[in-house]
Amino acid sequence: MAYQAGGQQSSLSQSLPTSRAAQAYLQDYAALLDALSFPSFVVDRSWDVVLANSAFETLFREIGPHPTAMPRDNFLRFVLFHPDAATVLGDHEAQWCLPMLAHFASSVERHSHDHQLQSIRRDIAQDPIMEAAFRQGLPHWIRAMGEYAFEHDGAVRPVHHPDPRWGATDCRVVGETPRALRELGCTRLTLVLREIRKPPAAPRRHRRDRRTGASHLSVVHASES
């Protein structure tokens, strides 16, 4: 009983330099994504969104504007910095922020010269709460979680879908990345909405100052190091 999104075809991100053959592949892959009823998207190693299907656009359709952290632009920035992220991503801090921060920490270590990753790192550093979480709380959480701290594939996470037929439910994050996408440095993730629904509940709205991007990462404290 998947929510059927509209037929608008996915658009290509301009952030990925590719050959003509690779562009043609991505155009066809965009058509494949739009045949899916579940939100599905492709990101590069900096989490810039290269492709996103109509179901992805629908999931985040009520997200307000933000200069740097829209879900269709960079999914990592959206999770970490957008004041409306918790209105769609349930249990936002524990189930979304911390896994994304863990994956980011690994990526920035492996790709230390990536300008986009370094830009995100600087934005984290400018937020005292998030910086404390990143430097002190996150290592504690990674030790507790082990290898699963860095893995998105298979994780079951809560979402608040704007379509009432889904409402407050869970999604399983499924990673399916064919070789051609891997060779472009990309990863595909699909949010498979689950049939089991939770009792209707209004999502907690962690609205942050859009001018400063100040965060509220309360689940990880500096004292946990």
C-alpha positions as CSV (number, residue, x, y, z in Angstrom):
1,M,0.0,0.0,0.0
2,A,2.7,2.4,-1.0
3,Y,1.9,6.0,-1.4
4,Q,2.1,6.7,-5.2
5,A,4.0,9.9,-5.9
6,G,3.5,12.0,-9.0
7,G,5.2,11.3,-12.3
8,Q,7.6,14.2,-12.2
9,Q,10.9,12.9,-13.5
10,S,14.0,13.3,-11.3
11,S,16.4,16.0,-12.2
12,L,20.2,15.7,-12.3
13,S,22.4,17.5,-9.8
14,Q,24.9,19.8,-11.3
15,S,27.5,18.9,-8.7
16,L,28.8,15.7,-10.4
17,P,31.2,16.1,-13.3
18,T,30.6,13.2,-15.7
19,S,31.2,12.1,-19.2
20,R,28.4,12.1,-21.8
21,A,28.0,8.4,-21.3
22,A,27.7,8.7,-17.6
23,Q,25.2,11.5,-18.0
24,A,23.1,9.3,-20.2
25,Y,23.3,6.5,-17.6
26,L,22.2,8.8,-14.9
27,Q,19.3,10.1,-17.0
28,D,18.1,6.5,-17.4
29,Y,18.7,5.7,-13.7
30,A,16.5,8.7,-12.9
31,A,13.7,7.2,-14.9
32,L,14.2,3.9,-12.9
33,L,14.0,5.8,-9.6
34,D,10.8,7.5,-10.6
35,A,9.2,4.1,-11.2
36,L,9.5,3.4,-7.5
37,S,6.8,4.3,-5.0
38,F,9.2,4.6,-2.1
39,P,11.6,7.6,-1.6
40,S,14.9,6.9,-3.3
41,F,17.9,9.0,-3.9
42,V,21.5,9.0,-5.0
43,V,24.3,10.9,-3.2
44,D,27.9,11.5,-3.9
45,R,30.6,11.1,-1.1
46,S,29.8,14.6,0.2
47,W,26.0,13.7,0.4
48,D,25.2,16.1,-2.4
49,V,22.0,14.7,-3.9
50,V,22.7,13.6,-7.4
51,L,19.3,12.1,-8.1
52,A,16.0,12.0,-6.2
53,N,12.7,10.5,-7.2
54,S,9.2,12.0,-6.9
55,A,8.5,10.0,-3.8
56,F,11.5,11.6,-2.1
57,E,10.2,15.1,-3.1
58,T,6.8,14.2,-1.7
59,L,8.2,13.1,1.6
60,F,9.9,16.4,2.1
61,R,7.4,18.6,0.4
62,E,6.4,20.6,3.6
63,I,10.0,21.4,4.5
64,G,10.5,25.2,4.7
65,P,13.2,27.0,2.7
66,H,16.8,27.1,4.0
67,P,19.8,28.7,2.3
68,T,22.2,25.7,2.7
69,A,20.3,22.7,4.1
70,M,17.5,21.6,1.7
71,P,17.0,17.9,1.5
72,R,17.2,17.9,-2.3
73,D,20.6,19.7,-2.2
74,N,22.7,18.0,0.4
75,F,21.1,15.3,2.6
76,L,23.7,15.5,5.3
77,R,23.3,19.2,5.7
78,F,19.6,18.8,5.9
79,V,19.7,16.2,8.7
80,L,22.2,18.2,10.7
81,F,21.2,21.8,10.1
82,H,17.7,22.3,8.9
83,P,15.3,23.5,11.6
84,D,12.4,21.4,10.1
85,A,14.3,18.1,9.8
86,A,12.6,16.7,12.9
87,T,9.2,17.2,11.5
88,V,9.9,14.4,8.9
89,L,12.7,12.4,10.5
90,G,11.3,10.9,13.7
91,D,13.5,10.6,16.8
92,H,15.7,12.9,14.8
93,E,18.7,13.2,17.1
94,A,19.2,9.6,18.0
95,Q,18.1,7.8,14.8
96,W,19.2,10.3,12.2
97,C,21.8,12.9,13.4
98,L,24.1,10.5,15.2
99,P,24.4,7.9,12.4
100,M,24.9,10.7,9.9
101,L,27.6,12.3,12.1
102,A,29.3,8.9,12.5
103,H,29.3,8.4,8.7
104,F,30.5,12.0,8.2
105,A,33.4,11.5,10.7
106,S,34.5,8.4,8.7
107,S,34.2,10.2,5.4
108,V,36.1,13.3,6.3
109,E,38.9,11.2,7.7
110,R,39.2,9.3,4.4
111,H,38.6,12.3,2.1
112,S,40.3,15.0,4.0
113,H,40.8,17.2,1.0
114,D,37.1,17.2,-0.1
115,H,36.0,20.8,-0.1
116,Q,32.4,20.1,0.5
117,L,33.1,17.8,3.5
118,Q,35.5,20.4,4.9
119,S,32.8,23.1,4.5
120,I,30.4,20.9,6.5
121,R,33.1,20.4,9.2
122,R,33.5,24.1,9.5
123,D,29.8,24.6,10.0
124,I,29.8,21.9,12.7
125,A,32.7,23.7,14.4
126,Q,30.7,27.0,14.4
127,D,27.9,25.4,16.4
128,P,29.2,24.8,20.0
129,I,26.6,22.1,20.9
130,M,27.2,20.2,17.7
131,E,30.9,20.6,18.0
132,A,30.8,19.1,21.5
133,A,28.7,16.3,20.2
134,F,31.1,15.6,17.3
135,R,34.3,15.8,19.3
136,Q,33.3,14.3,22.6
137,G,29.9,12.6,22.6
138,L,30.1,10.9,19.2
139,P,33.2,8.8,20.0
140,H,31.4,7.4,23.0
141,W,28.3,6.6,20.9
142,I,30.5,4.9,18.3
143,R,32.1,2.7,20.9
144,A,28.7,1.7,22.2
145,M,27.3,1.0,18.7
146,G,30.3,-0.7,17.2
147,E,30.4,-1.2,13.4
148,Y,26.7,-0.5,13.1
149,A,27.4,3.2,13.9
150,F,28.6,3.7,10.3
151,E,26.0,1.5,8.5
152,H,22.8,2.9,7.0
153,D,21.8,-0.2,5.0
154,G,19.2,-2.2,7.0
155,A,18.5,0.5,9.7
156,V,14.9,0.9,10.7
157,R,14.1,4.6,11.4
158,P,11.0,6.5,12.2
159,V,9.5,9.1,9.8
160,H,6.5,11.4,9.7
161,H,5.1,11.2,6.2
162,P,2.9,14.2,5.1
163,D,0.5,11.8,3.4
164,P,-2.1,10.7,6.0
165,R,-2.1,7.2,4.6
166,W,1.3,6.8,6.0
167,G,1.5,9.4,8.8
168,A,3.9,8.4,11.6
169,T,5.5,5.2,10.5
170,D,8.9,3.5,10.1
171,C,11.2,3.1,7.1
172,R,13.9,0.6,6.4
173,V,17.0,2.2,4.8
174,V,18.1,0.0,1.9
175,G,21.4,0.6,0.2
176,E,21.5,-0.6,-3.4
177,T,24.4,0.8,-5.4
178,P,25.2,-0.8,-8.8
179,R,28.8,-0.8,-10.0
180,A,28.3,2.1,-12.4
181,L,27.1,4.3,-9.6
182,R,30.0,3.2,-7.4
183,E,32.5,4.1,-10.1
184,L,31.0,7.6,-10.1
185,G,31.6,7.7,-6.3
186,C,27.8,7.6,-5.6
187,T,25.6,5.7,-3.3
188,R,21.9,5.0,-3.6
189,L,19.5,4.8,-0.6
190,T,15.8,3.9,-0.6
191,L,13.5,4.5,2.4
192,V,11.2,1.6,2.3
193,L,8.1,2.7,4.2
194,R,6.7,-0.1,6.4
195,E,3.2,-1.3,6.6
196,I,3.1,-1.3,10.4
197,R,2.0,2.2,11.5
198,K,2.4,3.9,14.8
199,P,-0.5,5.6,16.7
200,P,-1.0,9.1,15.2
201,A,1.1,11.6,17.0
202,A,2.2,15.1,16.2
203,P,6.0,15.2,15.5
204,R,8.2,17.2,17.9
205,R,9.1,20.4,16.1
206,H,12.7,21.3,16.8
207,R,12.7,24.6,15.0
208,R,16.0,26.3,15.0
209,D,17.0,29.8,14.1
210,R,17.3,29.7,10.3
211,R,19.6,32.6,10.3
212,T,22.2,31.0,12.5
213,G,21.5,27.3,12.0
214,A,22.0,26.7,15.8
215,S,21.4,23.1,16.7
216,H,19.8,21.2,19.5
217,L,21.7,17.9,19.8
218,S,20.5,17.0,23.3
219,V,21.0,13.2,23.2
220,V,24.8,13.5,23.1
221,H,26.5,15.6,25.8
222,A,30.1,16.6,26.2
223,S,30.1,14.8,29.6
224,E,29.7,11.4,27.8
225,S,33.3,11.4,26.6
